Amino acid sequence: MVTKLAEAIARIQELDEESQEMWGAWILEGIESERKWDELFATSQDLLEEMADRALAEEKAGLTEDLTEADFALQEE
């Protein structure tokens, strides 16, 4: 086990049961959150690649228009 992790677990084990449960839940939630972010980023990368492929195909087929400075001007509401 990694030294810092072992030290953290040892210190948590010295706490009362309620505090141990709180820390355990917090750590597990953090691990699950990281897993979800990793999954989302993996999915978004696939989506971005698909969108880029479509944009390149549209450009190659002549279905796009050049942008002008006016396209970037702020719109008055």
C-alpha positions as CSV (number, residue, x, y, z in Angstrom):
1,M,0.0,0.0,0.0
2,V,1.2,3.5,-0.7
3,T,2.8,5.1,2.4
4,K,0.5,8.2,2.5
5,L,-2.6,6.0,2.1
6,A,-1.5,3.6,4.8
7,E,-0.8,6.6,7.1
8,A,-4.2,8.1,6.4
9,I,-6.0,4.8,7.0
10,A,-4.1,4.3,10.3
11,R,-5.1,7.8,11.5
12,I,-8.7,7.3,10.4
13,Q,-8.8,4.0,12.4
14,E,-7.9,5.9,15.5
15,L,-11.1,8.0,15.2
16,D,-14.5,7.1,16.7
17,E,-16.8,4.9,14.6
18,E,-18.9,7.8,13.3
19,S,-15.9,9.7,12.1
20,Q,-14.5,6.6,10.5
21,E,-17.8,6.1,8.6
22,M,-17.8,9.8,7.5
23,W,-14.2,9.6,6.2
24,G,-14.9,6.2,4.5
25,A,-18.0,7.6,2.8
26,W,-16.1,10.7,1.7
27,I,-13.2,8.7,0.2
28,L,-15.6,6.3,-1.6
29,E,-17.6,9.2,-3.0
30,G,-14.4,10.8,-4.3
31,I,-13.3,7.6,-6.0
32,E,-16.7,7.2,-7.6
33,S,-16.6,10.9,-8.8
34,E,-13.2,10.4,-10.4
35,R,-14.5,7.2,-12.2
36,K,-17.5,9.1,-13.5
37,W,-15.3,12.0,-14.8
38,D,-13.0,9.6,-16.5
39,E,-16.0,7.9,-18.2
40,L,-17.4,11.3,-19.3
41,F,-14.1,12.5,-20.7
42,A,-13.7,9.2,-22.6
43,T,-17.2,9.6,-24.0
44,S,-16.7,13.3,-24.9
45,Q,-13.5,12.5,-26.7
46,D,-15.3,10.1,-29.0
47,L,-18.1,12.7,-29.5
48,L,-15.5,15.4,-30.3
49,E,-13.8,13.2,-32.8
50,E,-17.1,12.4,-34.5
51,M,-18.0,16.0,-34.7
52,A,-14.6,16.9,-36.2
53,D,-15.0,14.2,-38.8
54,R,-18.4,15.5,-39.8
55,A,-17.1,19.1,-40.0
56,L,-14.2,18.0,-42.2
57,A,-16.6,16.1,-44.4
58,E,-18.8,19.2,-44.8
59,E,-15.8,21.4,-45.6
60,K,-14.6,18.9,-48.2
61,A,-18.1,18.7,-49.7
62,G,-18.2,22.5,-50.0
63,L,-21.1,22.9,-47.5
64,T,-19.3,25.4,-45.3
65,E,-19.0,29.2,-45.4
66,D,-16.0,31.4,-44.5
67,L,-16.4,33.4,-41.3
68,T,-16.0,37.2,-41.4
69,E,-15.2,39.7,-38.7
70,A,-18.9,40.5,-38.6
71,D,-19.6,36.9,-37.5
72,F,-17.6,37.7,-34.3
73,A,-19.2,41.1,-33.5
74,L,-21.2,41.3,-30.3
75,Q,-25.0,41.5,-30.9
76,E,-26.9,44.3,-29.3
77,E,-29.9,43.1,-27.3
